[in-house]
């Protein structure tokens, strides 16, 4: 059954009257001015073409807590510009009032208190309800686009090889997707899904930048043209370009990825020659990469992006030799839904309206069919998911350039269980948050570790190798050229302290390395515990077994200040706030 706008707003009003995470009669600040909390989802249609976009849900079918970062440092020309604004800097830039729903959604500020006040975010059943209403209002003129990182990030997605999420996508009614972590299930699995599940459901998987590495043939369809309200709209897929570098090469051994600006521009021109009046890129580049691509590639009207989990309240308009391109990033974890309404006249975009809608789970009635699917998908694993490993008396989170408290738990577990003075954990940006006093269940641990190459490692590294490794990861994160970034955060470390200057160049960012207060010596060998190696997996325990053992032994977990490096060179950087 479809909900009219009036019925939907009445439902929100009832939720507010019932005290469901609404702050009495407060109003919400935002880029379009103040509005009542019950008016959050009133988005009247505009123009004649509508694009709905979400990305990086990381297999979170249920509502979650997700803390935004206090560290998202921009360097070079990206300093102090979106998406590299955090906390009060972001609120001020976009005119969002502190202490509101939107402030909670877009920042880390007073996170524990705000989370308890406003509740969890996201959830596929809630997303389905909101999408259904928006699509009903925009019938015959809309596309639903999934930016990827959908099949990975939870226990049930890992244990079903993404099938729980694939079935959710079909129920949601997505039209088009591109990919990234999907490829970590292996090339055969991705092709199987595209050729069976997606084909039967009329879902298109697009990627103009993936080719056979022997003959150079395209692996996937590069673009598709859909007629919306009589207007041909082209969507070009841009999958994550660094899959064979960021993940094990053996998972996609016969495919090449990459950034191919010339080919992208060629696809845009080809689509326009076939009649497209609007050209959209569905991207999994990361926002800095999208901004550079927008400045170089002609013929693209809109880039709907993901990968770096940036929730940016307004589009960024980028000039290029062919005109302007609108760049949008839509956050992560089903926490946000982008609604882009276009008014297309005379074969071009004459005007637009945009809203990035935060999904507050208590304000949206779950869709019954999606809720039933979620319950059914979880049922075989319920006992395992619900196992209580420990209780946290600290806020546990992952997201941030350098370390998070849940990452600290992981490196502490590696050091203790593996008996190593140093531990390193990948700078993954996915992973949910837990509030003080909550149980840490096996499901919560899997939300931080559910990958297809989870095996733990124990190796010796010299002081020189340690520095080289930290320098390499830092260059991926802070290289001034976005095309040389891969979008993750800095490796999380335990037992080793160091100083970093993000503004310097490779080989010169890392200094003053210490282990147990003693300076690291170049030739000395140090035992290092880790996990998620991109080499052939060793026959060792998966990371969740190691951390689960640690948590069971602790019963209560307390994390104070996580191990973070000493920072230099970022005075005045609005992408960093010390806490």
C-alpha positions as CSV (number, residue, x, y, z in Angstrom):
1,X,0.0,0.0,0.0
2,X,1.3,3.4,-0.9
3,X,1.4,6.4,1.4
4,X,0.4,9.8,0.3
5,X,2.4,12.8,1.4
6,X,-0.4,13.8,3.8
7,X,-0.6,10.3,5.3
8,X,3.2,10.2,5.6
9,X,3.3,13.5,7.4
10,X,0.5,12.4,9.7
11,X,2.5,9.3,10.5
12,X,5.5,11.6,11.5
13,X,3.2,13.8,13.6
14,X,2.0,10.7,15.5
15,X,5.6,9.6,16.0
16,X,6.4,13.0,17.4
17,X,3.4,13.0,19.7
18,X,4.4,9.6,21.0
19,X,7.8,10.9,22.0
20,X,9.7,8.9,19.3
21,X,13.0,10.7,19.4
22,X,11.5,14.1,18.7
23,X,12.7,17.1,20.7
24,X,9.2,18.4,21.6
25,X,8.5,21.4,19.3
26,X,12.0,22.1,18.2
27,X,12.8,23.1,14.6
28,X,15.5,21.9,12.4
29,X,18.1,24.1,10.9
30,X,19.3,23.5,7.3
31,X,20.5,25.0,4.1
32,X,16.9,25.9,3.2
33,X,16.1,27.4,6.5
34,X,14.3,26.2,9.7
35,X,11.6,23.5,9.4
36,X,9.7,21.4,11.9
37,X,11.1,18.0,12.6
38,X,7.9,16.4,11.3
39,X,8.6,18.2,7.9
40,X,11.9,16.5,7.4
41,X,10.5,14.2,4.6
42,X,8.2,16.6,2.9
43,X,9.9,16.9,-0.5
44,X,7.5,18.1,-3.1
45,X,8.3,17.1,-6.7
46,X,10.0,19.6,-8.9
47,X,10.7,19.7,-12.6
48,X,10.3,16.6,-14.8
49,X,13.2,14.2,-13.9
50,X,14.0,12.7,-10.5
51,X,17.0,10.8,-9.3
52,X,17.1,8.9,-5.9
53,X,20.5,7.8,-4.8
54,X,22.0,6.0,-1.8
55,X,25.4,4.3,-1.4
56,X,27.7,2.5,0.9
57,X,25.0,0.8,3.0
58,X,27.5,-1.9,3.9
59,X,24.9,-4.5,4.3
60,X,23.2,-2.8,7.3
61,X,19.6,-4.1,6.9
62,X,18.6,-2.8,10.4
63,X,18.8,0.7,11.9
64,X,22.1,1.5,13.5
65,X,24.1,4.1,15.3
66,X,26.8,5.7,13.1
67,X,29.1,8.4,14.4
68,X,30.4,10.9,11.7
69,X,34.2,11.7,12.0
70,X,35.9,14.5,13.8
71,X,38.9,13.8,11.5
72,X,38.4,14.3,7.7
73,X,41.5,16.3,6.8
74,X,41.7,17.9,3.4
75,X,45.1,18.8,1.8
76,X,46.2,21.0,-1.0
77,X,43.3,22.5,-3.0
78,X,40.8,20.5,-0.9
79,X,41.8,22.1,2.4
80,X,38.7,23.5,4.3
81,X,36.3,22.6,1.5
82,X,33.6,20.0,1.3
83,X,33.8,17.2,2.1
84,X,36.6,18.0,4.5
85,X,34.6,19.9,7.1
86,X,33.7,18.4,10.5
87,X,31.7,19.3,13.5
88,X,30.9,23.0,14.0
89,X,32.8,23.9,10.9
90,X,30.3,21.8,8.8
91,X,27.3,23.2,10.6
92,X,28.4,26.8,10.1
93,X,29.2,26.2,6.4
94,X,25.8,24.8,5.7
95,X,23.8,26.9,8.1
96,X,22.6,23.9,10.2
97,X,21.5,24.7,13.7
98,X,23.4,22.9,16.6
99,X,21.5,20.5,18.7
100,X,19.0,19.4,16.0
101,X,18.2,16.3,14.1
102,X,20.4,17.4,11.2
103,X,23.3,18.3,13.5
104,X,23.1,14.8,14.9
105,X,23.0,13.3,11.4
106,X,25.9,15.2,9.9
107,X,28.4,15.5,12.7
108,X,29.9,13.7,15.7
109,X,29.0,16.5,18.1
110,X,27.6,15.3,21.5
111,X,27.1,12.0,19.8
112,X,26.2,9.8,22.8
113,X,23.6,12.3,24.1
114,X,22.2,13.0,20.6
115,X,22.0,9.3,19.8
116,X,20.0,8.7,22.9
117,X,17.7,11.6,22.1
118,X,17.2,11.0,18.4
119,X,17.6,7.3,18.1
120,X,19.1,5.0,15.4
121,X,19.4,5.9,11.8
122,X,18.8,4.0,8.5
123,X,17.4,0.5,8.1
124,X,16.2,-1.0,4.8
125,X,12.6,-1.3,5.9
126,X,12.6,2.4,6.7
127,X,14.4,3.2,3.5
128,X,11.9,1.2,1.5
129,X,9.0,3.2,3.0
130,X,10.6,6.6,2.2
131,X,11.6,5.5,-1.3
132,X,8.1,4.1,-2.1
133,X,6.5,7.4,-1.1
134,X,9.0,9.6,-3.1
135,X,8.7,7.4,-6.1
136,X,4.9,7.4,-6.0
137,X,5.0,11.2,-6.0
138,X,7.4,11.1,-9.0
139,X,5.8,8.2,-10.9
140,X,7.1,7.7,-14.4
141,X,10.0,10.2,-14.0
142,X,12.4,8.6,-11.5
143,X,15.4,6.3,-11.2
144,X,16.6,4.6,-8.0
145,X,20.4,4.4,-8.1
146,X,22.6,2.3,-5.7
147,X,26.2,3.4,-5.6
148,X,27.7,0.1,-4.4
149,X,29.3,-1.3,-1.2
150,X,26.0,-2.9,-0.6
151,X,26.7,-6.6,-0.3
152,X,29.5,-6.4,2.3
153,X,29.7,-5.2,5.9
154,X,27.6,-7.6,8.0
155,X,27.7,-11.2,9.2
156,X,24.6,-12.2,7.3
157,X,25.9,-10.7,4.1
158,X,29.2,-12.6,4.5
159,X,27.5,-15.8,5.4
160,X,25.1,-15.7,2.5
161,X,27.7,-14.3,0.0
162,X,25.6,-11.1,-0.3
163,X,22.3,-12.8,-1.0
164,X,20.4,-11.2,1.8
165,X,21.4,-7.8,0.3
166,X,20.7,-8.8,-3.3
167,X,17.2,-9.9,-2.3
168,X,16.8,-6.6,-0.4
169,X,17.9,-4.6,-3.5
170,X,15.2,-6.5,-5.5
171,X,12.5,-5.7,-3.0
172,X,13.7,-2.0,-2.9
173,X,13.3,-1.9,-6.6
174,X,16.6,-0.4,-7.5
175,X,17.2,0.3,-11.2
176,X,21.0,0.6,-11.5
177,X,24.0,0.0,-9.4
178,X,27.8,0.0,-9.6
179,X,30.3,-1.7,-7.3
180,X,33.3,-2.0,-5.0
181,X,33.3,-4.4,-2.1
182,X,31.0,-6.6,-4.1
183,X,34.1,-7.7,-6.0
184,X,35.6,-9.2,-2.9
185,X,33.2,-12.1,-3.3
186,X,35.1,-12.9,-6.5
187,X,34.5,-12.2,-10.2
188,X,32.4,-15.4,-10.6
189,X,30.0,-14.5,-7.9
190,X,29.5,-10.9,-9.2
191,X,28.9,-12.2,-12.7
192,X,26.5,-14.8,-11.4
193,X,24.4,-12.2,-9.7
194,X,24.4,-9.8,-12.6
195,X,23.4,-12.6,-15.1
196,X,20.7,-14.2,-12.9
197,X,19.2,-12.2,-10.0
198,X,19.7,-8.8,-11.5
199,X,18.7,-9.8,-15.0
200,X,15.4,-11.3,-13.8
201,X,14.8,-8.2,-11.6
202,X,15.7,-5.8,-14.5
203,X,18.5,-4.3,-12.5
204,X,21.5,-3.0,-14.5
205,X,25.0,-3.3,-13.2
206,X,27.1,-0.6,-14.9
207,X,30.9,-0.1,-15.0
208,X,32.6,1.7,-17.9
209,X,36.0,1.2,-16.3
210,X,36.3,-2.6,-16.0
211,X,37.9,-4.6,-18.8
212,X,39.3,-8.0,-19.6
213,X,43.0,-7.7,-19.0
214,X,43.8,-9.9,-22.0
215,X,41.7,-8.6,-24.8
216,X,40.5,-5.3,-23.4
217,X,36.9,-6.2,-23.8
218,X,34.4,-4.5,-21.4
219,X,33.1,-6.8,-18.6
220,X,29.9,-4.9,-17.9
221,X,27.6,-2.6,-19.7
222,X,29.2,0.9,-19.5
223,X,26.0,3.0,-19.6
224,X,22.2,2.8,-19.9
225,X,19.6,5.3,-21.2
226,X,16.2,5.5,-19.6
227,X,13.4,7.6,-20.8
228,X,11.9,9.5,-17.9
229,X,8.8,11.5,-18.5
230,X,9.7,11.6,-22.2
231,X,13.3,12.8,-21.5
232,X,16.2,10.4,-22.3
233,X,18.5,10.2,-19.2
234,X,21.9,8.4,-19.5
235,X,23.6,6.8,-16.5
236,X,27.3,5.8,-16.8
237,X,28.8,3.4,-14.2
238,X,32.1,4.2,-12.6
239,X,33.1,1.3,-10.3
240,X,35.8,1.7,-7.6
241,X,39.0,2.1,-9.7
242,X,41.6,0.4,-7.4
243,X,40.0,-2.9,-6.6
244,X,43.2,-5.0,-7.5
245,X,45.3,-2.8,-5.3
246,X,43.1,-2.3,-2.3
247,X,41.9,-5.9,-2.2
248,X,43.4,-9.3,-3.0
249,X,44.3,-9.6,-6.7
250,X,43.3,-13.2,-6.8
251,X,39.6,-12.3,-6.4
252,X,39.4,-10.6,-9.8
253,X,42.5,-12.0,-11.6
254,X,41.3,-11.4,-15.1
255,X,39.9,-7.9,-14.8
256,X,41.5,-4.4,-15.0
257,X,40.0,-1.4,-13.3
258,X,41.1,2.3,-13.2
259,X,40.3,5.9,-13.9
260,X,39.8,6.5,-17.6
261,X,38.8,10.1,-18.2
262,X,39.0,9.8,-22.0
263,X,36.8,6.8,-22.1
264,X,34.3,8.4,-19.6
265,X,34.1,11.4,-21.9
266,X,33.7,9.2,-24.9
267,X,30.8,7.4,-23.2
268,X,29.1,10.7,-22.3
269,X,29.4,11.9,-25.9
270,X,28.1,8.5,-27.3
271,X,25.1,8.7,-25.0
272,X,24.3,12.2,-26.1
273,X,24.6,11.1,-29.7
274,X,22.0,8.5,-28.9
275,X,19.7,11.2,-27.7
276,X,20.4,11.6,-24.0
277,X,19.5,15.1,-22.7
278,X,20.9,14.4,-19.2
279,X,24.1,12.5,-18.5
280,X,24.7,11.1,-14.9
281,X,27.7,9.3,-13.6
282,X,27.0,6.7,-10.9
283,X,30.4,6.7,-9.2
284,X,32.2,4.8,-6.5
285,X,35.4,6.9,-6.8
286,X,35.3,8.9,-3.5
287,X,34.4,12.5,-3.4
288,X,37.8,14.1,-4.0
289,X,38.3,11.9,-7.1
290,X,34.8,12.8,-8.3
291,X,35.6,16.5,-7.9
292,X,38.8,16.1,-10.0
293,X,37.0,14.0,-12.6
294,X,34.2,16.6,-12.9
295,X,36.9,19.3,-13.6
296,X,38.4,17.2,-16.5
297,X,35.5,15.3,-18.2
298,X,33.1,17.2,-20.5
299,X,29.5,16.2,-21.1
300,X,28.5,15.0,-17.6
301,X,25.8,16.9,-15.8
302,X,25.7,15.1,-12.5
303,X,28.1,12.8,-10.5
304,X,26.3,10.8,-7.8
305,X,29.2,9.5,-5.8
306,X,30.2,7.3,-2.9
307,X,33.0,5.3,-1.4
308,X,34.4,7.9,1.1
309,X,31.1,7.9,3.1
310,X,30.9,11.7,2.9
311,X,27.5,13.1,3.7
312,X,27.5,16.5,1.9
313,X,24.2,18.5,2.4
314,X,24.5,20.5,-0.9
315,X,25.9,19.7,-4.4
316,X,29.3,21.0,-5.3
317,X,29.3,22.7,-8.7
318,X,32.5,22.1,-10.7
319,X,33.5,24.0,-13.8
320,X,35.1,22.2,-16.7
321,X,35.9,22.9,-20.4
322,X,32.4,21.8,-21.4
323,X,30.4,23.7,-18.7
324,X,29.6,22.6,-15.2
325,X,29.1,19.3,-13.4
326,X,27.1,18.8,-10.1
327,X,28.9,16.5,-7.6
328,X,26.9,14.8,-4.9
329,X,27.9,12.3,-2.2
330,X,25.2,10.6,-0.2
331,X,26.8,9.3,3.0
332,X,26.6,5.6,4.2
333,X,24.9,2.9,6.2
334,X,21.3,3.7,4.8
335,X,21.7,6.9,6.9
336,X,20.9,9.2,4.0
337,X,18.9,9.3,0.8
338,X,19.6,11.9,-1.9
339,X,16.7,13.3,-3.8
340,X,17.7,15.3,-6.9
341,X,14.8,16.8,-9.0
342,X,15.8,18.2,-12.3
343,X,13.9,20.6,-14.6
344,X,15.0,19.7,-18.1
345,X,14.1,22.2,-20.9
346,X,15.4,22.4,-24.4
347,X,17.7,19.4,-24.0
348,X,19.5,20.7,-20.9
349,X,19.1,21.1,-17.1
350,X,17.4,24.5,-16.6
351,X,17.0,24.2,-12.8
352,X,17.1,21.7,-9.9
353,X,16.2,21.0,-6.3
354,X,18.2,18.8,-4.0
355,X,17.7,17.3,-0.6
356,X,20.0,14.9,1.3
357,X,17.5,13.3,3.7
358,X,18.7,11.7,6.9
359,X,16.7,8.6,7.8
360,X,15.7,8.6,11.5
361,X,14.5,5.2,12.2
362,X,11.9,6.2,14.8
363,X,10.3,8.6,12.4
364,X,9.6,6.2,9.5
365,X,7.2,3.3,9.7
366,X,9.0,0.1,8.4
367,X,7.9,-1.3,5.2
368,X,6.2,-4.6,6.0
369,X,7.6,-6.7,3.1
370,X,11.1,-5.5,3.7
371,X,10.8,-6.1,7.4
372,X,9.6,-9.6,6.8
373,X,12.6,-10.2,4.4
374,X,15.1,-8.9,7.1
375,X,13.6,-11.2,9.8
376,X,13.7,-14.2,7.4
377,X,17.3,-13.5,6.4
378,X,18.5,-13.2,10.0
379,X,16.5,-16.1,11.4
380,X,19.1,-18.9,10.6
381,X,21.8,-17.0,12.3
382,X,20.0,-15.4,15.2
383,X,21.6,-17.3,18.1
384,X,25.1,-16.6,16.8
385,X,24.4,-13.0,16.0
386,X,22.9,-12.4,19.5
387,X,25.8,-13.9,21.5
388,X,26.9,-11.3,24.1
389,X,30.7,-11.1,24.2
390,X,31.1,-8.1,26.6
391,X,29.6,-4.8,27.6
392,X,31.1,-1.5,26.7
393,X,31.3,1.4,29.1
394,X,32.7,3.6,26.3
395,X,31.3,5.0,23.0
396,X,32.7,2.6,20.4
397,X,33.0,3.9,16.8
398,X,35.3,3.5,13.8
399,X,35.1,6.4,11.4
400,X,38.0,9.0,11.4
401,X,41.3,9.5,9.7
402,X,43.5,8.0,12.4
403,X,41.8,5.7,14.9
404,X,38.5,5.0,16.5
405,X,37.6,3.4,19.8
406,X,36.3,0.2,18.2
407,X,39.5,0.0,16.2
408,X,41.3,0.4,19.5
409,X,39.5,-2.7,20.8
410,X,40.7,-4.6,17.7
411,X,44.4,-3.7,17.9
412,X,44.3,-4.3,21.7
413,X,42.9,-7.8,21.0
414,X,45.5,-8.5,18.4
415,X,48.4,-7.5,20.7
416,X,47.1,-9.5,23.6
417,X,45.9,-12.7,21.9
418,X,48.8,-12.7,19.4
419,X,51.4,-11.7,22.0
420,X,52.8,-8.9,19.8
421,X,54.1,-5.5,20.9
422,X,52.7,-3.9,17.8
423,X,49.3,-4.4,16.1
424,X,48.0,-2.8,12.9
425,X,44.4,-2.9,11.6
426,X,43.2,-1.6,8.2
427,X,41.6,1.9,8.0
428,X,38.2,0.7,6.9
429,X,35.5,3.4,6.9
430,X,32.6,0.9,7.4
431,X,31.5,-0.2,10.8
432,X,28.7,0.8,13.1
433,X,28.8,2.5,16.5
434,X,27.8,1.3,20.0
435,X,26.7,3.6,22.9
436,X,28.1,3.3,26.5
437,X,26.3,0.6,28.4
438,X,25.4,-1.5,25.4
439,X,26.3,-5.2,24.9
440,X,28.9,-6.0,22.3
441,X,27.3,-8.9,20.5
442,X,28.9,-11.1,17.8
443,X,26.8,-9.2,15.3
444,X,28.5,-5.9,16.4
445,X,31.9,-7.4,16.1
446,X,31.1,-8.8,12.6
447,X,30.0,-5.3,11.6
448,X,33.6,-4.3,12.0
449,X,35.2,-7.4,10.5
450,X,33.0,-9.2,8.0
451,X,35.2,-9.6,4.9
452,X,36.2,-12.5,2.7
453,X,39.9,-12.3,3.7
454,X,39.8,-11.9,7.5
455,X,42.8,-14.1,8.4
456,X,45.1,-12.7,11.1
457,X,48.8,-12.4,10.5
458,X,52.0,-12.3,12.7
459,X,55.2,-11.2,11.1
460,X,58.5,-9.4,11.8
461,X,59.1,-5.9,10.3
462,X,62.2,-3.8,10.7
463,X,62.0,-0.2,11.7
464,X,62.7,0.8,8.1
465,X,59.8,-1.4,6.9
466,X,57.5,0.1,9.6
467,X,58.2,3.6,8.4
468,X,57.8,2.7,4.7
469,X,54.5,1.0,5.4
470,X,53.1,4.0,7.4
471,X,54.4,6.4,4.7
472,X,52.7,4.4,1.9
473,X,49.3,4.4,3.7
474,X,49.6,8.1,4.5
475,X,50.3,8.9,0.9
476,X,47.2,7.0,-0.2
477,X,45.2,9.2,2.2
478,X,46.9,12.6,1.9
479,X,48.3,12.7,-1.6
480,X,47.5,16.1,-3.1
481,X,46.4,14.4,-6.3
482,X,43.1,12.8,-5.7
483,X,43.7,10.3,-8.5
484,X,46.5,8.8,-6.3
485,X,44.2,8.3,-3.3
486,X,42.2,5.2,-2.6
487,X,39.8,6.5,-0.1
488,X,40.4,4.6,3.1
489,X,41.7,6.0,6.4
490,X,45.1,5.7,8.1
491,X,46.1,2.2,9.3
492,X,45.1,1.8,13.0
493,X,48.0,1.1,15.2
494,X,48.5,-0.3,18.7
495,X,51.8,-0.2,20.6
496,X,53.5,2.2,18.3
497,X,53.4,6.0,18.4
498,X,54.4,8.4,15.7
499,X,54.1,11.9,14.4
500,X,52.5,12.7,11.0
501,X,52.4,15.8,8.9
502,X,49.7,15.3,6.3
503,X,50.8,18.3,4.3
504,X,54.2,17.0,3.4
505,X,55.1,14.5,0.6
506,X,55.7,10.8,0.6
507,X,58.7,9.7,2.6
508,X,58.5,12.8,4.8
509,X,55.2,12.6,6.6
510,X,56.1,10.1,9.3
511,X,58.6,10.8,12.1
512,X,59.4,10.2,15.8
513,X,58.3,6.5,15.8
514,X,58.3,4.9,19.3
515,X,57.5,1.5,20.7
516,X,56.9,1.4,24.5
517,X,58.4,4.9,24.7
518,X,61.7,3.8,23.0
519,X,62.6,5.2,19.6
520,X,62.2,2.7,16.7
521,X,65.6,1.7,15.3
522,X,66.0,1.2,11.6
523,X,67.5,-2.2,11.6
524,X,65.7,-3.7,14.6
525,X,63.0,-6.3,14.0
526,X,59.6,-5.9,15.6
527,X,56.8,-8.5,15.9
528,X,53.6,-7.1,14.3
529,X,50.1,-8.6,14.5
530,X,47.6,-7.7,11.8
531,X,44.8,-9.0,9.6
532,X,43.2,-8.6,6.1
533,X,46.4,-9.2,4.1
534,X,45.9,-8.8,0.3
535,X,48.3,-11.7,-0.2
536,X,47.2,-15.3,-0.4
537,X,45.3,-15.9,3.0
538,X,47.4,-17.7,5.6
539,X,45.8,-20.7,7.4
540,X,45.2,-18.7,10.6
541,X,42.3,-17.6,12.7
542,X,39.9,-15.0,11.4
543,X,40.0,-11.6,13.1
544,X,36.5,-12.1,14.7
545,X,37.7,-15.2,16.5
546,X,40.7,-13.3,18.0
547,X,38.6,-10.3,19.1
548,X,35.8,-12.5,20.4
549,X,38.3,-14.3,22.6
550,X,39.6,-11.0,23.9
551,X,36.1,-9.6,24.6
552,X,34.9,-12.7,26.4
553,X,38.0,-12.5,28.7
554,X,37.3,-8.8,29.5
555,X,33.6,-8.9,30.0
556,X,33.6,-5.1,30.3
557,X,35.4,-2.9,27.8
558,X,36.7,0.6,28.5
559,X,38.5,2.6,25.9
560,X,39.8,6.0,26.8
561,X,41.6,8.1,24.2
562,X,42.5,5.8,21.3
563,X,46.1,5.6,20.1
564,X,46.4,8.5,17.6
565,X,49.5,10.1,16.2
566,X,50.9,13.5,17.0
567,X,49.7,15.8,14.2
568,X,51.7,18.6,12.6
569,X,51.1,21.1,9.8
570,X,47.3,21.2,10.1
571,X,46.7,24.4,12.2
572,X,43.5,26.0,11.0
573,X,42.4,22.8,9.1
574,X,38.6,22.6,9.4
575,X,38.7,18.9,8.8
576,X,40.2,18.1,12.2
577,X,38.9,18.7,15.7
578,X,40.8,17.2,18.6
579,X,38.6,15.5,21.3
